[in-house]
Amino acid sequence: MSDPTPTIAALRARIAHLEGMETHVRKVLPFDVPDLDQRLPQNGLAIGCLHEVAGGGNGAVDGAAAACFAAGIAARLTGPVLWCVTQADLFAPGLEQAGLSPERVIYVEAGDDMAVLACMEEGLRHGGLGAVVADVANLSMTASRRLHLAAKASGTTGIALRRWRRQMDAGDFGQPTAAMTRWRVSVLPSSPLPVAGIGRPRWLIELIRARAGESFDIELEGCDGAGHLGLPAELADRPAASAGGRYHSFG
């Protein structure tokens, strides 16, 4: 009986080509949290691709955490960051706390999702930016595929920040897109301090889709001033097998 491995590899390569994803090694941006990185293909977030980030559903609170998560990624990439929005409601000091300084950010305010996506595509095709973030409620497969191909061509990382001002729009997040990864961020009680005060933010981070990867969730401390996530102390002291979260294979 012949070995089916070459045939399977060829089919995977063909599927990857049709999806606009090549099988060669990509540059990645590690999160520097082993329990997170080891669950990602090539041990990091693929650079020069489209990614999606959304809040976990707790209104503006989770939406702000998702924005800071995106800011932390952009902060650790080199170059200016183009951030496209429909409304000027971002809190710049909050993004700076997540490592993204105002001097690096170019804000573009557009009238609706269609205009925001057009600005994002132009930014991705420019090639001189570190990252392009777009604040959008709706993202179709066609639009996401254009953005992903533009990101691949220029090597610029794109982040679609899915924020909804109407709960009825949140259902669009369940629709398939061409993004390499899809994340959901929810706010948890902050890390306790030995003295009175507010501790470092803590998030439940869920990777709910990844090409050639697995879904999982993990509790981490929010981005610090350099854009890095942190493993809570009580989790860092546990054995590696139980320090992270729950892992789920994709079908």
Backbone bond lengths (Angstrom), bond angles and torsions (degrees), N, CA, C in turn:
res aa  C-N    CA-C-N  psi(-1)  N-CA   C-N-CA  omega(-1)  CA-C   N-CA-C  phi
1 M - - - 1.470 - - 1.528 109.09 -
2 S 1.304 116.50 131.65 1.466 120.49 -177.27 1.513 111.75 -72.37
3 D 1.319 115.12 152.40 1.469 121.65 179.47 1.526 109.46 -73.57
4 P 1.374 118.51 122.37 1.469 120.27 -178.21 1.523 113.63 -79.33
5 T 1.352 117.56 -6.41 1.469 120.23 -173.45 1.526 113.14 -58.33
6 P 1.344 119.76 -48.05 1.480 118.59 179.39 1.522 112.74 -59.59
7 T 1.333 117.17 -37.93 1.463 120.31 179.67 1.519 110.97 -65.24
8 I 1.318 116.62 -43.51 1.468 121.19 178.79 1.526 110.22 -62.53
9 A 1.344 116.10 -43.61 1.471 119.68 179.20 1.517 110.86 -62.05
10 A 1.339 116.56 -40.02 1.462 119.90 179.49 1.520 111.19 -65.78
11 L 1.329 116.67 -39.68 1.465 119.93 177.82 1.519 111.45 -64.48
12 R 1.333 116.56 -41.69 1.462 120.09 178.53 1.526 110.97 -62.51
13 A 1.342 116.01 -41.61 1.462 120.05 178.92 1.515 110.81 -63.86
14 R 1.347 115.78 -39.65 1.464 119.99 179.99 1.522 111.10 -65.43
15 I 1.334 116.48 -43.36 1.467 121.20 178.22 1.522 110.32 -62.80
16 A 1.334 116.50 -43.66 1.465 120.69 178.83 1.515 110.98 -60.27
17 H 1.344 116.18 -40.96 1.470 119.82 179.01 1.523 110.97 -64.11
18 L 1.333 117.08 -42.73 1.457 120.50 179.86 1.515 111.71 -65.83
19 E 1.334 117.15 -30.96 1.464 121.16 179.11 1.519 111.97 -82.65
20 G 1.322 117.91 -3.26 1.457 120.70 -177.66 1.509 112.42 80.31
21 M 1.325 116.45 23.30 1.466 120.94 -178.35 1.517 108.93 -124.26
22 E 1.312 118.52 114.86 1.456 121.16 179.66 1.518 109.92 -82.06
23 T 1.307 116.36 161.79 1.456 120.60 -176.44 1.532 113.19 -93.87
24 H 1.331 118.36 0.05 1.450 118.88 -179.81 1.532 110.42 -72.70
25 V 1.323 114.95 163.97 1.465 120.22 -177.58 1.531 109.89 -67.65
26 R 1.313 115.45 131.86 1.462 121.22 179.33 1.521 110.33 -103.24
27 K 1.315 115.97 157.82 1.448 120.04 168.85 1.527 107.81 -72.37
28 V 1.312 115.75 141.73 1.457 119.61 -179.55 1.526 109.90 -130.48
29 L 1.323 115.00 158.19 1.459 122.76 176.23 1.524 107.31 -111.74
30 P 1.329 118.84 103.57 1.463 119.82 178.65 1.526 111.25 -66.83
31 F 1.311 115.92 149.03 1.465 120.63 173.58 1.525 110.85 -84.47
32 D 1.336 116.87 -9.85 1.467 122.99 -177.62 1.517 112.24 62.27
33 V 1.316 116.29 26.21 1.462 123.22 170.44 1.525 105.21 -121.79
34 P 1.332 118.29 103.43 1.470 120.32 -173.15 1.524 114.19 -52.97
35 D 1.333 117.60 -39.93 1.460 119.65 -178.93 1.519 112.27 -64.72
36 L 1.325 117.25 -21.53 1.460 121.97 176.23 1.524 110.91 -92.01
37 D 1.321 116.73 -49.39 1.460 120.55 -175.35 1.520 112.83 -61.80
38 Q 1.326 117.49 -38.13 1.461 119.26 -175.45 1.521 113.00 -69.00
39 R 1.327 116.66 -12.62 1.461 119.92 178.47 1.528 112.12 -94.67
40 L 1.332 117.10 -4.36 1.461 121.39 -179.62 1.521 110.68 -99.70
41 P 1.335 117.88 144.54 1.467 119.60 174.89 1.528 110.50 -56.45
42 Q 1.334 117.26 129.86 1.464 123.99 -179.43 1.521 112.41 64.92
43 N 1.325 117.02 16.55 1.474 122.90 172.16 1.527 114.02 63.31
44 G 1.312 116.56 40.00 1.456 119.73 176.20 1.513 111.52 176.19
45 L 1.327 115.50 175.40 1.462 122.26 178.87 1.527 108.99 -82.22
46 A 1.316 116.79 125.80 1.461 121.17 -177.09 1.527 110.65 -63.77
47 I 1.330 116.50 128.56 1.460 122.87 177.66 1.530 109.01 -88.39
48 G 1.319 116.05 148.32 1.455 119.71 179.72 1.517 112.23 75.69
49 C 1.320 116.19 35.12 1.461 122.86 179.72 1.528 108.84 -141.58
50 L 1.321 115.57 172.17 1.457 121.40 175.00 1.518 109.47 -96.97
51 H 1.330 116.00 136.19 1.456 122.97 176.15 1.526 108.81 -129.82
52 E 1.327 116.38 155.00 1.461 121.71 178.68 1.524 109.96 -118.73
53 V 1.327 115.79 140.32 1.464 122.00 177.12 1.520 108.29 -135.85
54 A 1.336 116.78 133.66 1.462 121.23 178.77 1.521 109.72 -138.06
55 G 1.326 115.52 160.09 1.451 120.79 172.23 1.514 110.15 -77.92
56 G 1.321 116.26 160.14 1.451 120.40 -175.48 1.511 115.47 -78.23
57 G 1.317 118.27 -3.09 1.460 120.02 176.20 1.509 114.94 118.30
58 N 1.341 117.96 -3.35 1.454 121.27 -178.95 1.532 110.96 -90.29
59 G 1.321 115.52 48.45 1.456 121.20 174.43 1.512 113.59 60.21
60 A 1.347 115.24 -140.46 1.463 121.31 -175.06 1.521 112.64 -66.68
61 V 1.329 117.33 -26.42 1.466 120.18 -177.53 1.522 110.40 -65.26
62 D 1.324 116.71 -51.77 1.461 119.55 178.29 1.523 111.30 -69.00
63 G 1.331 117.15 -31.72 1.454 120.22 176.54 1.513 111.75 -61.71
64 A 1.339 116.83 -39.10 1.463 121.01 177.92 1.526 110.88 -66.87
65 A 1.334 116.54 -39.11 1.469 119.89 177.99 1.520 110.70 -64.33
66 A 1.332 116.45 -40.76 1.462 120.29 177.86 1.524 110.82 -62.22
67 A 1.344 117.05 -40.97 1.461 120.88 178.37 1.525 110.85 -63.33
68 C 1.331 117.52 -39.82 1.470 120.63 178.94 1.523 110.98 -69.46
69 F 1.326 117.30 -35.08 1.462 120.76 175.82 1.528 110.01 -62.00
70 A 1.339 116.00 -45.12 1.468 120.54 177.34 1.526 110.71 -64.05
71 A 1.333 116.70 -40.19 1.465 120.46 179.55 1.521 111.21 -63.37
72 G 1.336 116.53 -37.93 1.463 119.92 178.98 1.523 112.08 -63.16
73 I 1.331 116.24 -38.54 1.463 119.94 176.39 1.524 110.16 -65.12
74 A 1.334 115.92 -49.39 1.471 120.14 -179.15 1.523 111.41 -61.62
75 A 1.338 116.58 -35.32 1.465 120.41 -177.93 1.522 111.75 -63.04
76 R 1.315 117.70 -30.30 1.466 121.20 -176.05 1.524 112.98 -92.83
77 L 1.328 115.92 3.24 1.466 120.77 172.14 1.529 109.14 -98.24
78 T 1.303 117.16 153.73 1.468 121.91 -176.38 1.524 110.75 -89.42
79 G 1.343 115.44 133.27 1.453 119.88 174.63 1.514 113.06 113.68
80 P 1.343 116.96 170.84 1.467 121.50 178.57 1.529 110.84 -63.42
81 V 1.332 115.12 156.33 1.459 121.78 179.66 1.526 108.80 -119.61
82 L 1.317 116.62 123.99 1.455 121.90 175.06 1.515 107.95 -93.96
83 W 1.338 117.06 124.43 1.467 121.89 -177.79 1.528 107.57 -121.70
84 C 1.331 116.65 113.51 1.463 122.63 -174.91 1.526 109.93 -103.39
85 V 1.327 116.92 130.73 1.465 121.66 -176.80 1.528 109.72 -136.00
86 T 1.330 115.29 161.42 1.463 120.28 172.61 1.524 110.89 -94.38
87 Q 1.341 116.87 -24.68 1.458 121.80 177.44 1.524 108.90 -135.64
88 A 1.317 115.87 144.89 1.466 120.66 -178.77 1.526 109.72 -82.50
89 D 1.361 115.71 69.51 1.458 119.47 -176.80 1.526 112.95 -120.01
90 L 1.333 117.67 15.19 1.453 120.03 175.70 1.525 109.89 -78.40
91 F 1.337 116.33 144.60 1.457 121.87 179.87 1.525 107.54 -102.18
92 A 1.328 115.80 98.75 1.463 120.99 -173.70 1.530 113.37 -57.12
93 P 1.365 119.97 -41.26 1.476 118.68 177.50 1.524 112.76 -60.08
94 G 1.344 117.10 -32.66 1.453 119.83 177.38 1.513 111.84 -66.82
95 L 1.332 116.44 -40.35 1.467 120.20 177.08 1.526 110.26 -66.26
96 E 1.313 116.37 -35.81 1.465 119.38 178.92 1.527 110.92 -66.63
97 Q 1.333 117.58 -36.34 1.459 120.17 176.12 1.522 111.18 -63.24
98 A 1.343 116.11 -26.09 1.468 120.69 177.90 1.530 111.42 -88.34
99 G 1.341 117.40 7.76 1.457 121.74 173.70 1.513 115.74 103.84
100 L 1.348 117.83 -6.64 1.465 120.47 -176.20 1.526 109.70 -100.14
101 S 1.321 116.54 102.52 1.458 121.44 -176.57 1.524 111.13 -73.45
102 P 1.343 117.94 146.45 1.467 121.28 -178.35 1.523 113.20 -58.65
103 E 1.351 117.55 -29.14 1.456 120.60 -177.83 1.528 112.58 -65.38
104 R 1.321 116.93 -19.80 1.467 120.32 -178.14 1.522 112.71 -93.47
105 V 1.322 118.05 -10.59 1.463 120.44 -170.09 1.522 111.52 -102.20
106 I 1.322 115.51 132.61 1.462 122.64 171.88 1.528 106.39 -110.60
107 Y 1.333 116.69 116.80 1.461 120.42 -178.01 1.532 109.95 -95.30
108 V 1.309 114.85 137.07 1.454 121.84 174.63 1.517 108.03 -125.44
109 E 1.325 117.26 121.93 1.463 121.40 178.02 1.533 108.77 -103.78
110 A 1.321 115.82 118.00 1.467 121.62 180.00 1.526 109.00 -114.62
111 G 1.328 116.21 167.95 1.455 119.42 -171.43 1.509 115.78 -79.59
112 D 1.346 117.63 -30.87 1.459 120.02 -176.82 1.524 109.22 -154.25
113 D 1.340 115.66 179.48 1.456 120.27 -177.25 1.525 111.93 -59.27
114 M 1.314 117.19 -39.77 1.464 120.14 -177.99 1.527 110.93 -61.90
115 A 1.334 115.85 -43.15 1.461 119.93 179.28 1.529 111.00 -68.22
116 V 1.338 116.58 -38.22 1.460 120.32 178.51 1.525 110.68 -62.99
117 L 1.325 117.01 -43.74 1.457 120.77 179.84 1.530 111.15 -65.60
118 A 1.337 117.45 -35.96 1.460 120.66 176.63 1.528 110.64 -64.00
119 C 1.328 116.22 -42.46 1.471 120.34 177.87 1.521 110.83 -64.86
120 M 1.332 116.30 -39.54 1.464 119.83 178.80 1.525 111.06 -62.78
121 E 1.315 116.78 -43.69 1.466 120.04 -179.97 1.522 111.24 -63.16
122 E 1.336 116.38 -41.96 1.474 119.04 177.98 1.512 110.59 -62.99
123 G 1.333 116.37 -40.65 1.455 119.96 178.70 1.519 112.32 -63.88
124 L 1.332 116.44 -41.15 1.462 119.96 179.15 1.520 111.27 -66.39
125 R 1.319 117.45 -36.85 1.454 120.53 -178.95 1.528 112.51 -74.81
126 H 1.329 116.72 -18.79 1.470 120.89 -177.56 1.521 111.36 -60.32
127 G 1.314 116.53 -45.61 1.459 120.52 176.16 1.512 115.71 88.56
128 G 1.333 118.78 -6.15 1.455 120.20 -178.43 1.510 114.20 -107.29
129 L 1.326 117.39 15.51 1.459 121.46 -176.27 1.524 110.60 -112.24
130 G 1.318 115.28 155.08 1.458 119.34 176.53 1.511 111.97 -79.24
131 A 1.335 115.73 -37.74 1.464 121.38 -179.94 1.517 108.88 -159.96
132 V 1.322 115.12 155.43 1.461 121.62 173.18 1.518 107.33 -126.98
133 V 1.333 115.89 124.67 1.465 122.04 179.15 1.518 107.65 -113.92
134 A 1.326 116.57 134.47 1.461 120.92 178.00 1.516 109.47 -126.63
135 D 1.320 115.56 128.01 1.460 123.04 179.42 1.527 107.66 -90.44
136 V 1.346 116.56 102.14 1.457 120.23 -175.31 1.525 110.53 -134.25
137 A 1.330 115.92 148.37 1.459 120.90 175.35 1.519 110.91 -88.84
138 N 1.328 116.91 -40.09 1.460 121.74 -175.16 1.523 110.25 -117.41
139 L 1.329 115.22 141.04 1.460 120.41 179.95 1.524 108.12 -146.93
140 S 1.316 116.56 108.56 1.458 121.21 -178.57 1.528 110.60 -82.72
141 M 1.330 115.84 165.44 1.460 120.44 176.54 1.524 110.36 -61.99
142 T 1.338 117.15 -41.41 1.467 120.07 -179.93 1.517 111.82 -61.73
143 A 1.343 116.27 -47.59 1.465 120.11 -179.53 1.524 111.05 -65.01
144 S 1.323 116.95 -43.05 1.462 119.83 -178.30 1.525 111.48 -65.97
145 R 1.320 116.86 -35.03 1.460 119.54 178.31 1.524 110.86 -66.44
146 R 1.315 117.87 -41.28 1.470 121.11 176.52 1.528 110.22 -60.32
147 L 1.330 116.42 -43.53 1.462 120.60 -179.55 1.525 111.25 -66.13
148 H 1.319 116.57 -41.56 1.465 119.97 -179.68 1.524 110.62 -64.39
149 L 1.314 117.01 -42.77 1.467 120.12 179.09 1.523 111.33 -66.14
150 A 1.336 116.88 -37.33 1.469 120.42 177.28 1.521 110.56 -65.10
151 A 1.332 116.72 -40.27 1.466 120.79 178.42 1.527 110.99 -65.07
152 K 1.332 116.63 -41.83 1.465 120.40 178.37 1.524 111.40 -62.54
153 A 1.327 116.52 -41.04 1.460 120.46 -175.84 1.526 111.76 -66.36
154 S 1.323 117.40 -37.11 1.463 120.95 -175.70 1.525 113.40 -97.69
155 G 1.331 117.49 -19.82 1.454 120.44 -175.56 1.521 113.41 82.23
156 T 1.338 116.61 9.34 1.468 121.48 179.34 1.530 109.43 -92.11
157 T 1.311 116.17 136.28 1.456 121.06 -179.10 1.516 110.89 -82.41
158 G 1.332 116.44 131.59 1.456 121.72 177.84 1.525 110.91 -110.48
159 I 1.325 116.23 138.85 1.466 121.76 177.80 1.519 108.43 -127.41
160 A 1.319 116.23 116.17 1.462 121.29 174.33 1.526 107.44 -90.00
161 L 1.324 116.62 109.17 1.457 122.43 -179.68 1.521 108.02 -90.13
162 R 1.316 117.04 108.19 1.447 121.82 -173.80 1.531 109.26 -88.78
163 R 1.312 116.23 100.15 1.476 121.30 176.49 1.522 108.39 -119.72
164 W 1.333 115.28 134.88 1.462 120.51 -176.61 1.516 110.27 -118.92
165 R 1.314 115.00 132.84 1.461 120.71 176.77 1.522 111.66 -95.96
166 R 1.328 116.06 -7.89 1.461 122.23 173.53 1.522 108.43 -130.49
167 Q 1.311 117.45 131.06 1.450 120.55 -175.80 1.522 111.79 -59.76
168 M 1.307 116.83 -31.00 1.459 120.38 -177.86 1.531 112.07 -64.94
169 D 1.341 117.24 -21.54 1.467 120.39 -179.77 1.529 112.57 -80.68
170 A 1.338 116.83 -15.47 1.461 120.00 -174.72 1.526 112.66 -65.51
171 G 1.336 117.13 -24.03 1.454 120.32 -179.52 1.513 113.56 -62.44
172 D 1.322 117.34 -21.35 1.461 120.91 179.53 1.521 111.64 -63.46
173 F 1.331 117.64 -23.89 1.462 121.46 -178.47 1.526 111.04 -65.42
174 G 1.312 117.83 -21.74 1.451 120.55 178.81 1.516 114.28 -79.99
175 Q 1.330 117.15 -8.88 1.453 120.66 -179.60 1.533 110.34 -78.97
176 P 1.338 118.53 146.03 1.466 120.50 -178.80 1.522 112.18 -68.24
177 T 1.315 116.53 145.82 1.462 123.50 175.42 1.531 108.25 -136.53
178 A 1.317 115.78 176.90 1.466 121.47 -179.28 1.524 112.30 -91.95
179 A 1.326 119.02 7.46 1.462 121.61 -177.77 1.526 111.38 -63.14
180 M 1.335 115.73 144.58 1.465 120.89 177.98 1.519 111.24 -67.24
181 T 1.331 117.23 -40.87 1.453 121.44 178.47 1.523 109.59 -136.06
182 R 1.321 115.02 156.30 1.460 121.65 177.57 1.526 107.57 -134.51
183 W 1.343 115.62 119.63 1.466 121.71 -174.30 1.529 110.64 -116.00
184 R 1.329 114.80 152.03 1.464 120.81 173.24 1.527 107.54 -133.83
185 V 1.331 116.73 132.00 1.460 122.53 -174.23 1.526 109.47 -122.09
186 S 1.322 116.32 126.90 1.467 121.89 179.52 1.521 109.36 -124.94
187 V 1.318 115.66 145.81 1.463 121.53 -178.31 1.527 110.24 -82.25
188 L 1.338 116.16 135.31 1.455 123.50 174.51 1.532 108.32 -118.09
189 P 1.335 118.67 165.94 1.465 119.74 174.61 1.522 111.09 -55.59
190 S 1.316 117.04 137.71 1.459 121.42 -175.42 1.523 111.75 -66.17
191 S 1.318 114.82 161.13 1.457 120.78 179.72 1.521 110.20 -61.72
192 P 1.344 118.49 132.84 1.467 120.75 -178.56 1.527 111.52 -67.77
193 L 1.329 115.70 150.34 1.455 122.56 177.73 1.538 109.33 -114.43
194 P 1.320 117.79 152.53 1.469 120.07 177.27 1.519 112.80 -72.64
195 V 1.344 116.64 -12.71 1.466 121.91 178.66 1.525 108.18 -128.30
196 A 1.322 116.49 170.38 1.465 120.12 179.82 1.517 110.28 -64.34
197 G 1.314 116.44 138.73 1.453 120.53 179.24 1.519 111.16 150.56
198 I 1.325 115.49 179.95 1.457 121.39 -179.36 1.518 108.89 -102.27
199 G 1.307 115.99 124.04 1.448 121.17 -178.70 1.519 112.76 -79.90
200 R 1.301 115.36 177.22 1.470 121.59 178.83 1.533 109.22 -63.45
201 P 1.330 117.95 136.98 1.469 119.67 179.58 1.523 111.44 -55.78
202 R 1.320 115.14 150.15 1.458 120.52 176.44 1.525 108.63 -128.18
203 W 1.325 115.22 136.77 1.465 120.31 -176.29 1.527 110.92 -126.00
204 L 1.312 115.21 149.85 1.456 121.66 164.16 1.522 106.14 -94.41
205 I 1.316 116.93 115.02 1.460 122.61 -177.16 1.523 108.60 -107.10
206 E 1.309 115.68 121.00 1.463 121.26 -179.02 1.530 109.49 -115.09
207 L 1.298 115.56 125.32 1.458 120.50 169.17 1.523 105.53 -95.19
208 I 1.308 116.52 104.50 1.460 119.36 -173.11 1.529 112.48 -97.12
209 R 1.321 116.71 -9.19 1.468 119.90 171.42 1.517 109.33 -157.63
210 A 1.326 115.81 139.01 1.461 121.49 174.08 1.513 108.25 -152.65
211 R 1.312 116.88 132.51 1.459 119.78 176.13 1.527 109.08 -66.92
212 A 1.314 115.15 131.99 1.469 122.12 179.11 1.523 111.67 58.26
213 G 1.339 117.13 30.00 1.448 120.82 179.74 1.514 111.78 -139.67
214 E 1.316 115.82 -168.51 1.445 122.87 -178.22 1.525 109.93 -121.66
215 S 1.310 115.55 152.66 1.452 119.56 173.18 1.528 109.29 -83.33
216 F 1.308 115.93 151.65 1.464 120.32 177.47 1.515 108.71 -167.37
217 D 1.312 116.24 169.96 1.464 120.71 172.40 1.518 109.21 -137.74
218 I 1.323 115.60 152.57 1.452 121.32 -175.67 1.526 109.39 -152.78
219 E 1.321 116.48 143.34 1.458 121.94 175.79 1.529 108.79 -91.84
220 L 1.332 115.82 124.41 1.452 120.50 -179.33 1.522 110.32 -136.98
221 E 1.317 115.63 159.45 1.456 120.46 171.49 1.520 108.71 -79.29
222 G 1.338 116.41 143.11 1.454 121.82 -176.70 1.513 113.64 -63.12
223 C 1.323 115.29 170.76 1.465 121.63 -175.60 1.526 111.29 -59.12
224 D 1.337 115.34 138.38 1.457 120.20 174.98 1.523 109.75 -90.72
225 G 1.325 117.32 -168.61 1.449 121.52 -176.29 1.514 114.76 -67.52
226 A 1.338 117.26 -7.68 1.465 121.33 177.00 1.522 111.71 -110.56
227 G 1.335 116.65 5.91 1.449 120.76 178.33 1.516 114.85 86.67
228 H 1.335 117.53 10.20 1.459 120.71 -176.49 1.527 111.43 -96.29
229 L 1.320 115.70 138.76 1.452 122.28 171.07 1.520 108.85 -79.84
230 G 1.342 115.90 163.20 1.460 119.70 -179.98 1.508 111.49 -135.72
231 L 1.315 116.06 148.09 1.453 121.40 175.48 1.523 107.97 -87.90
232 P 1.346 119.11 122.53 1.468 120.87 179.34 1.520 111.28 -52.80
233 A 1.328 116.10 145.40 1.465 121.26 -173.69 1.517 112.36 -56.86
234 E 1.336 116.75 -41.55 1.465 118.40 -176.94 1.523 112.13 -69.36
235 L 1.350 117.40 -23.58 1.454 121.02 175.70 1.521 111.11 -84.44
236 A 1.328 116.42 -34.54 1.459 120.32 -179.41 1.518 111.68 -63.98
237 D 1.338 117.17 -26.49 1.466 120.96 -178.67 1.519 113.04 -84.00
238 R 1.349 117.56 -7.94 1.459 120.31 179.99 1.526 110.73 -81.90
239 P 1.345 117.00 162.69 1.464 119.37 173.34 1.513 110.49 -59.57
240 A 1.322 117.02 152.47 1.466 121.68 -175.76 1.515 112.27 -56.47
241 A 1.326 117.88 -34.01 1.462 120.80 -176.26 1.505 113.07 -66.72
242 S 1.355 116.82 -24.18 1.464 119.39 -177.19 1.504 113.84 -118.69
243 A 1.330 117.95 2.59 1.452 120.53 -175.07 1.518 112.29 -73.98
244 G 1.309 117.14 -29.88 1.451 119.47 -176.62 1.500 112.62 -90.01
245 G 1.329 116.06 -137.19 1.455 119.26 -176.00 1.508 111.13 -118.08
246 R 1.302 114.55 -142.85 1.460 122.22 -176.75 1.518 108.66 -107.76
247 Y 1.303 116.45 135.39 1.448 121.51 -175.57 1.514 110.44 -112.58
248 H 1.315 116.10 142.16 1.456 121.84 -177.50 1.516 108.78 -137.53
249 S 1.299 117.16 130.90 1.454 120.97 178.09 1.507 110.95 -78.88
250 F 1.353 116.44 146.05 1.453 120.55 174.67 1.518 108.92 -79.79
251 G 1.302 114.42 149.57 1.451 118.17 174.54 1.517 110.38 -85.74
